[in-house]
Amino acid sequence: MQNYQHFVGGQASDLPLGKVVCVGRNYAAHAKELNNPIPTEPVLFIKPSTALVKLDEPLVIPTHLGECHFEVEMSILVGWPLRHCNQETASAAIAGIGLALDLTLRDLQQELKEKGLPWEKAKSFDGACPVSGFMPITQSTNLQNQQIVLRQNHKIKQNGNTADMLTPVLALLSYISQFFTLLPGDIVLTGTPVGVGPLKLGDQLSLSLSESIHCITEVGSSER
Ligand code: ZN
């Protein structure tokens, strides 16, 4: 059984586990580093609830399928159902913001992309979505001015600001809700800034979202 539940403001939450809706290429500099065109509308994909694990526990990554990359992202926990919603409704439905890793089997993803196939095997494996606890948002929370930092073995690898998102959070939630109903307990990952790279067993990672969230974790073992 999966040892994960949502935490909001340091308390275990009653919200159920649900899907994770992710956006690819939401930062122009990251799209460029992978030689992808800058999209004209959000590129969406989904991770199942079985991908969720706690970010502050040692990560278990597949090591037999090529490189497994970190992508640090701001995460949004959905607290109310959203279907065909506008940005105001989306804003009222946010139960909290946090950090997540969109773990990606990059070699496998590249292979799938070249064949025009879906990315799920590269993005949606068990444990592919480590998430932090969430902080409730307040009047003073500026969703589009959050600094996202990832250090790998004490070296800064990703250091971006949500100001640089191509599709900002509320527009993204509204866009997603035109295609998929977001349910309470679902999570949205908002895209990764530039600087992604491969993980190795034993790596120490430290991640932060502005002043509100700090997480330390390590790559603990390989899945076979
Ligand atoms: Zn991502």
Residues whose N, C-alpha, C, O or C-beta is under 5 A from the ligand:
A	BS01	ZN	V23 E71 D102 G191 T192
